[in-house]
Amino acid sequence: MNSKKFLTVSAAVLIFFPTCIHCLAGIASVSFFQRCFRTGCTSTFNCHRLFATSTGNKLLSIEGERRREIMDAESVRKEEKIPVVIKDCSNDMVLESSELDSVICHDNTFLSLAHEQTGDGESISTQAVVLLILNTPGLTPDLLKPGSSLFRRLWDLSSMKVCADGGANRLHDASVSSVSHKRDDFLPDLIRGDLDSLRDDVKDFYEKRGCKIQRDTNQDTNDLDKCLEAIESLQKQESIKKDTTVCVYGAFGGRFDQEMANINALFRWRAKLDRIILFSEETSAFLIPAGVQNTIVIDDKIEGPVCGIIPINGPALQVSTTGLKWNLDGDKCEFGGIVSSSNQVMPGEIVTIKSSNELIWTTEIKSKPVEGLGESLNGSSIRIKKQSSI
C-alpha cells in the first residue's frame, strides 16, 4: 500500500471509529429516551427528573441546579444494573437505584430550600417557580401575612405570578382588605382567561398598575388551560426557564367539577410543561408517571406525613412502593378496590413508587407554619430573580 492510500485509510478510521462508538452509546440509551417520550418528558435537563448515564467509567447526574455526587461510579455498568448510591449534597439525603436510566425524582424541598446566600447575606431563590392563582374561595387577608400560609410562601418563592380570570378578584379583595402590607405589594404579572368573571373595578385597579391582562375567548379551554398556554408560550420564547415548576394555588376547595378539571390539567399538560403541582392550604397533588421508578422527596417542614396514592387514570395493575407506613408490593390499585389514602411517609424516608399506570400523589399541607419559614430564610430577606417581562 503506498503512502497516499495509507494516509487516506488511516484518516477514515480515525473519523469513523469515534462515530461508531458514539452511535453505539446512543443505541444503548434508547430505552431511556423511549421512557421519556412515554412519560411526557420533553427535556432531560429539568428540576425534578433525575437520570444517570454512563460515559466511559464516569456517571453524570442531572437535576437542574441541585448538586448531586455519585458514589461507587467507577463500578457501575448500566447493563449489570448494579445499585448506585446518589447523595443529595444540599440536604444530606441518599437515593438508591438499580435502574438509573429510568428514575424520575420529584423533589419538593424547593418549598423551603430553593435559595442561595449572596455576599451581602441576602437569600435568592434558585428554583424557577410560577404561581398560578385560580378563582377559588378561601384566599383571605390573613393568608397574605408573612409566615402565615402556604400561599404567602409560594408568593415569596415565585418569580412570576399569574391570575386565572376571577383569581384576580380573589387576590385583589384579600390584598386591599389587609392592614399588614401595602395593597400594591401583591400585583400579578398577568391576568388571563375569557374574563367573564373579572370584575370591572378589579380590571381597572390592575390596569392602572401596569398588570398585563389578556382575554382568550376560546371556549374549548378553561381558564387554567389558557394560563398554562401562556406559560408554555413564554418558555418557547425562552422568557422563562424550561424547568419551571408551575404551582397552581386554589386547585382544591371549590366546585368538584372544577377540581376534576384541575386534575385533568396534570394529564393534559404532562408532555408540554416540565412540572405542575396543584395546591390548596390543606393539600397538594401531582402526577406520577407509569413504567419508571419515581422518587419523591417531600418537604417535611411544609407537607406530610399524611399522603395518598390515587389511581384516577384507571386501574393500576401493579403498584410497588417504599418509604411509606403501608407499602404496596405489586398490588392492584383501582376505584372499587384498593386506594392508598391516609397513608404516611415514614420519618426520614424517601418514597419510591413504580406503577403500571399513571397515579396522583397527594400530601397533606401542615396547618401550622414552621418556624423560620416566614419573612426570611436564616434571618435573611428573600429576593426573587425575575424570569420574564411580559
Secondary structure as UniProt FT lines:
FT   HELIX           3..28
FT   HELIX           30..38
FT   TURN            39..40
FT   STRAND          51..55
FT   TURN            56..57
FT   STRAND          58..62
FT   TURN            64..65
FT   STRAND          68..71
FT   HELIX           73..75
FT   HELIX           78..80
FT   STRAND          84..88
FT   TURN            89..92
FT   STRAND          93..97
FT   HELIX           100..102
FT   STRAND          103..107
FT   HELIX           110..113
FT   STRAND          115..117
FT   TURN            119..120
FT   STRAND          123..125
FT   STRAND          129..133
FT   TURN            137..138
FT   HELIX           141..144
FT   TURN            146..147
FT   HELIX           150..157
FT   STRAND          160..164
FT   TURN            165..166
FT   HELIX           167..177
FT   HELIX           183..185
FT   STRAND          190..193
FT   HELIX           200..208
FT   TURN            209..210
FT   STRAND          212..215
FT   TURN            219..220
FT   HELIX           223..236
FT   TURN            237..238
FT   TURN            242..243
FT   STRAND          245..249
FT   HELIX           256..268
FT   TURN            269..272
FT   STRAND          275..279
FT   STRAND          283..288
FT   STRAND          293..297
FT   TURN            300..302
FT   STRAND          303..310
FT   TURN            312..313
FT   STRAND          316..322
FT   STRAND          329..333
FT   TURN            335..336
FT   STRAND          340..345
FT   TURN            347..348
FT   STRAND          351..355
FT   STRAND          359..365
FT   TURN            371..372
FT   STRAND          376..377
FT   TURN            378..379
FT   STRAND          380..383
//
